[in-house]
Amino acid sequence: MKQLIYILISGFLLTMSPMAEALPQSGGQFLIEFNTSAAESNMWRAVNDGVMGGRSSGGPMLKNSNLVFEGVINTNGGGFSSVRRPVQGREIAGALMARMRVKSDGRAYKLTFRTNITYWGRRISFQQDIPKSEAGTWQTVDIPLTNMRASLFGRTISGARFVPGDAVEMGIILADGQDGPFRIEVEWIGLE
């Protein structure tokens, strides 16, 4: 049954109309849809390897009602590019799965979350692979949140466990060790 859904995200009321077959079920607890509000796309920011002396570039932009994350990876001195947005843990507490509608270039992107858990004074990142899709084809992918891997500066951290209710930030990162241009488009992200 198709319904009109309203969700309050960080003070912005987003109206989501029913979409084609790929929209998550209305039972999902958190949904970001980029065709509903420019305010949502403005919440995303770039964090590239320049913070560590690297030379990669990339960032978010809204195009054709999708979040487009594109740039160029340079592994000489770094090798990653990411986009991030704040979240409030209560919005996603208890979530077990992320579902995304994406069109990528076939590279190895990861969904990331940060909480306030730190290692050596730095917030660690919890990451899970976004399933690779055929380049240039829209696909809906599922990403389990139960086995998120903890890391800091690309190194695995053992013993840390991701608790969705503690999340303060979510994002997408590309750090696949390959030089060259990249591009992924995201129509929506749902957590359930």
C-alpha positions in Angstrom: 0.0 0.0 0.0 1.4 3.4 -1.0 1.4 6.2 1.6 2.7 9.7 2.1 5.3 9.7 4.8 6.5 12.5 7.0 9.8 12.3 9.0 11.4 14.9 11.2 15.2 15.0 10.6 17.3 17.4 12.6 14.6 20.1 12.6 13.6 19.8 9.0 10.3 18.3 8.0 10.8 16.2 4.9 7.8 15.1 2.9 8.3 11.9 1.0 5.9 10.9 -1.7 5.6 7.3 -2.8 8.2 6.3 -5.4 8.8 3.4 -7.7 9.3 -0.1 -6.4 12.7 0.6 -4.8 11.5 2.9 -1.9 12.0 1.2 1.5 8.9 0.0 3.3 7.2 2.7 5.4 8.1 0.5 8.4 11.7 1.9 8.2 12.6 4.1 11.1 14.9 6.6 9.3 15.0 7.8 5.7 17.0 10.3 3.9 15.6 11.2 0.5 17.4 13.9 -1.6 14.6 14.9 -3.9 12.6 16.4 -1.0 14.7 19.2 0.4 17.9 21.1 -0.5 18.4 21.4 3.3 19.3 17.7 3.4 22.0 18.0 0.8 23.4 20.9 2.7 24.0 18.7 5.7 26.6 16.7 3.9 30.3 17.8 3.9 33.5 16.5 2.4 36.4 15.0 4.4 39.3 14.1 2.1 42.9 12.9 2.7 44.1 16.5 2.6 43.6 16.4 6.4 46.6 14.0 6.4 48.6 15.6 3.6 47.0 13.7 0.7 45.9 14.9 -2.7 42.6 13.3 -3.3 39.6 15.5 -4.0 35.8 14.9 -3.8 32.6 16.1 -2.3 28.9 16.1 -2.3 26.5 18.0 -4.5 22.8 17.7 -5.3 22.0 16.9 -8.9 18.8 15.7 -10.5 17.4 15.1 -6.9 20.2 12.8 -6.0 23.3 13.2 -3.8 26.3 12.9 -6.1 29.6 12.2 -4.5 32.4 12.4 -7.0 36.1 13.4 -7.2 39.5 11.9 -7.9 41.5 9.5 -5.7 45.3 10.1 -5.5 47.1 7.4 -3.5 50.3 9.4 -3.4 50.2 10.6 0.3 46.7 9.5 1.1 44.1 7.8 -0.9 40.6 8.5 0.4 37.6 10.8 -0.1 34.5 10.8 2.0 31.2 12.7 2.6 29.5 12.8 6.0 26.4 14.2 7.8 25.4 14.5 11.4 22.8 12.1 12.8 21.2 11.8 16.2 21.5 8.3 17.6 17.9 8.2 18.8 16.9 8.5 15.1 18.5 5.2 14.3 18.5 3.4 17.6 17.9 -0.3 17.1 18.5 -0.3 13.4 19.9 -3.5 12.0 20.1 -2.8 8.3 20.8 0.1 5.9 19.2 0.1 2.5 20.4 2.4 -0.2 19.4 3.2 -3.8 22.7 3.9 -5.6 24.2 4.2 -9.0 28.0 3.8 -8.8 31.0 3.3 -11.0 31.6 -0.1 -9.6 34.3 0.9 -7.1 34.4 -0.3 -3.5 32.5 2.3 -1.4 31.8 1.9 2.3 29.0 3.2 4.5 30.5 4.7 7.7 29.2 5.8 11.1 31.0 7.5 14.0 30.0 7.5 17.6 31.8 9.1 20.5 34.0 6.1 21.0 37.6 7.1 20.8 41.0 5.5 20.5 44.1 7.6 21.3 41.8 10.6 21.6 40.4 10.3 18.0 36.8 9.1 17.1 36.9 5.8 15.4 34.9 5.0 12.3 32.6 2.0 11.9 32.5 0.8 8.3 30.7 -1.7 6.2 31.1 -2.4 2.4 28.4 -1.0 0.2 27.8 -4.0 -2.1 29.4 -3.4 -5.5 26.9 -2.8 -8.3 27.2 -2.9 -12.0 28.7 0.5 -13.1 26.1 3.0 -14.2 23.0 1.0 -13.1 20.6 2.0 -10.4 20.4 -0.7 -7.7 18.9 -1.1 -4.2 21.5 -2.6 -1.8 21.2 -3.8 1.7 24.0 -3.3 4.2 23.9 -5.1 7.6 24.8 -2.9 10.5 25.5 -5.9 12.9 29.1 -6.5 11.7 30.4 -3.0 11.2 34.2 -2.9 11.3 35.9 -0.4 13.6 38.9 1.5 12.2 41.0 4.6 12.7 43.0 6.1 9.8 42.3 2.9 7.8 43.6 0.6 10.5 41.3 -2.0 12.1 40.6 -1.4 15.8 39.6 -4.6 17.7 37.1 -4.7 20.5 34.9 -1.8 19.5 31.2 -2.5 18.8 28.9 -0.3 16.8 25.7 0.7 18.6 23.4 2.6 16.3 21.8 4.6 19.1 25.2 6.1 19.9 25.8 7.3 16.3 26.6 11.0 15.8 27.6 10.9 12.1 27.1 8.8 9.0 28.8 8.9 5.6 30.2 7.3 2.5 34.0 6.7 2.0 36.1 5.5 -0.9 39.5 4.2 0.0 40.1 1.4 -2.4 43.8 2.0 -3.2 43.1 2.9 -6.8 44.0 6.2 -8.4 41.5 8.0 -10.6 38.1 9.5 -10.9 35.1 8.2 -9.0 31.3 8.8 -8.8 28.4 7.4 -6.8 24.9 8.8 -6.9 22.5 8.2 -4.0 18.7 8.5 -4.4 17.9 7.6 -0.8 19.3 6.0 2.4 17.0 4.1 4.8 17.8 2.5 8.1 15.5 -0.1 9.6 
